[in-house]
Amino acid sequence: MFAKTLITSVALLAATSVLAQETMINEVDVTTEITAIENEAAAAYWGTLDADLEAAILARLVDRIAEEGSKIMIDIDELSLANSIQNKLGLEDAVLVGQVGISNAKDNSKFDGYELTVTANAAQAFAADGTVLEGAFTDTPEYYAALIAAFADGVVSRLK
């Protein structure tokens, strides 16, 4: 009897701690200053970066959106898209860098702040048919989408 009660209590406690760890989100706010744009290729995408990154993060959190929850604030510090020649020569890498802040008006344990950097070397770009792009120019929409996806994954994976 005691063992059965203990097992039930441990299972209930484990389930409660898993639920308690899942951070609910009520807002995602991304801002990019024009000075964050490092080159012309990056400037072509700047107009939609904020909305694209917000949408990517929200898509990963669709089951965790709530009226009361944490706010994710991201200030993009750098966006640079290198072409493959620059990348091969080591002159430049496609990179997305931003300051991430998490706040919660009701739960101090959910506060966080850090700098997140994602490079094209870390992000995997895919062609429309799903094949991995190799040797393609990193100033393409596919690499831009890969940087956005990798950044969104990084933010969501670090939620407390």
C-alpha positions as CSV (number, residue, x, y, z in Angstrom):
1,M,0.0,0.0,0.0
2,F,2.8,2.4,1.0
3,A,4.7,1.7,-2.2
4,K,1.6,2.2,-4.3
5,T,0.9,5.6,-2.6
6,L,4.6,6.6,-3.0
7,I,4.6,5.8,-6.7
8,T,1.3,7.7,-7.3
9,S,2.7,10.7,-5.3
10,V,6.0,10.7,-7.3
11,A,4.1,10.4,-10.6
12,L,1.8,13.3,-9.6
13,L,4.7,15.4,-8.5
14,A,6.6,14.8,-11.7
15,A,3.5,15.7,-13.8
16,T,3.1,18.9,-11.8
17,S,6.7,19.9,-12.2
18,V,6.5,19.4,-16.0
19,L,3.5,21.6,-16.2
20,A,5.0,24.2,-13.9
21,Q,8.1,24.4,-16.2
22,E,6.2,25.2,-19.3
23,T,6.3,29.0,-19.7
24,M,3.1,30.5,-21.0
25,I,3.5,33.5,-23.4
26,N,1.2,36.5,-23.9
27,E,3.4,38.7,-26.1
28,V,6.4,38.6,-28.5
29,D,7.9,41.9,-29.5
30,V,10.9,42.1,-32.0
31,T,12.5,45.4,-32.9
32,T,15.4,46.0,-35.3
33,E,17.3,49.2,-35.6
34,I,18.4,50.2,-39.0
35,T,22.0,50.4,-37.8
36,A,21.8,46.6,-37.2
37,I,21.9,46.0,-40.9
38,E,25.5,45.1,-42.0
39,N,25.2,44.9,-45.8
40,E,22.9,45.4,-48.8
41,A,21.8,41.8,-49.0
42,A,20.6,42.0,-45.4
43,A,18.9,45.3,-46.1
44,A,16.7,43.6,-48.7
45,Y,15.1,41.5,-45.9
46,W,15.0,44.1,-43.1
47,G,11.5,45.3,-43.8
48,T,9.9,42.0,-42.7
49,L,12.5,40.7,-40.1
50,D,10.5,41.8,-37.1
51,A,7.2,40.2,-38.3
52,D,9.0,37.1,-39.6
53,L,10.8,36.5,-36.3
54,E,7.7,37.2,-34.2
55,A,5.7,34.8,-36.4
56,A,8.4,32.0,-36.2
57,I,8.5,32.2,-32.4
58,L,4.7,32.3,-32.0
59,A,4.4,29.3,-34.4
60,R,6.6,27.3,-32.0
61,L,4.5,28.4,-29.0
62,V,1.0,28.1,-30.3
63,D,0.0,25.8,-27.5
64,R,1.5,28.0,-24.9
65,I,-0.2,31.4,-25.6
66,A,-2.2,32.7,-22.7
67,E,-3.9,35.9,-21.4
68,E,-1.4,36.0,-18.5
69,G,2.1,34.9,-19.3
70,S,5.6,36.1,-20.1
71,K,6.6,38.7,-22.6
72,I,9.5,38.0,-25.0
73,M,11.3,41.1,-26.1
74,I,14.0,40.9,-28.8
75,D,16.2,43.7,-29.9
76,I,18.1,42.7,-33.1
77,D,21.7,44.0,-32.9
78,E,23.0,42.6,-36.2
79,L,21.8,41.1,-39.4
80,S,24.3,40.2,-42.0
81,L,23.9,37.9,-45.0
82,A,27.1,36.8,-46.7
83,N,27.5,35.3,-50.1
84,S,29.2,32.0,-50.6
85,I,32.5,33.5,-51.8
86,Q,32.7,35.7,-48.6
87,N,31.8,32.6,-46.6
88,K,34.4,30.4,-48.2
89,L,37.1,33.0,-47.7
90,G,36.1,33.5,-44.1
91,L,35.4,37.2,-44.8
92,E,31.9,37.2,-43.5
93,D,29.2,34.8,-42.2
94,A,25.5,35.1,-42.4
95,V,24.6,36.1,-38.9
96,L,21.6,37.2,-36.7
97,V,22.4,38.6,-33.3
98,G,19.9,39.9,-30.8
99,Q,19.3,40.7,-27.1
100,V,16.5,38.6,-25.7
101,G,14.6,39.6,-22.6
102,I,11.9,37.6,-20.9
103,S,9.7,39.3,-18.3
104,N,6.6,38.2,-16.4
105,A,4.6,40.5,-14.2
106,K,3.4,37.7,-11.9
107,D,6.3,35.2,-11.8
108,N,9.8,36.4,-11.0
109,S,11.2,32.9,-11.8
110,K,10.5,33.4,-15.5
111,F,12.7,36.5,-15.9
112,D,15.7,36.0,-18.2
113,G,18.0,38.0,-20.5
114,Y,20.8,37.0,-22.8
115,E,22.4,37.6,-26.2
116,L,21.6,35.0,-28.9
117,T,23.8,34.6,-32.0
118,V,22.9,32.4,-34.9
119,T,25.1,31.9,-37.9
120,A,24.5,30.3,-41.3
121,N,27.0,27.6,-40.3
122,A,24.8,26.7,-37.4
123,A,21.5,27.1,-39.2
124,Q,20.6,24.5,-41.9
125,A,19.1,25.9,-45.1
126,F,16.8,23.8,-47.2
127,A,15.7,24.1,-50.8
128,A,12.0,24.1,-51.7
129,D,12.1,20.3,-52.3
130,G,13.5,19.8,-48.8
131,T,17.1,19.0,-49.8
132,V,19.9,20.6,-47.9
133,L,21.5,23.6,-49.7
134,E,25.2,23.3,-50.0
135,G,27.4,25.9,-51.7
136,A,24.4,28.2,-52.3
137,F,24.6,31.9,-51.7
138,T,23.9,32.7,-48.1
139,D,22.2,35.9,-49.1
140,T,19.2,33.9,-50.4
141,P,15.7,33.7,-49.0
142,E,16.4,30.1,-47.9
143,Y,19.3,31.2,-45.7
144,Y,17.3,34.1,-44.3
145,A,14.5,31.6,-43.4
146,A,17.1,29.3,-41.8
147,L,18.5,32.1,-39.7
148,I,15.0,33.1,-38.6
149,A,14.1,29.5,-37.7
150,A,17.3,28.8,-35.8
151,F,16.9,32.1,-33.8
152,A,13.3,31.2,-33.0
153,D,14.3,27.7,-31.9
154,G,17.0,29.2,-29.7
155,V,14.6,31.6,-28.0
156,V,11.9,28.9,-27.4
157,S,14.4,26.3,-26.2
158,R,15.7,28.7,-23.5
159,L,12.3,29.5,-21.9
160,K,12.3,28.7,-18.2
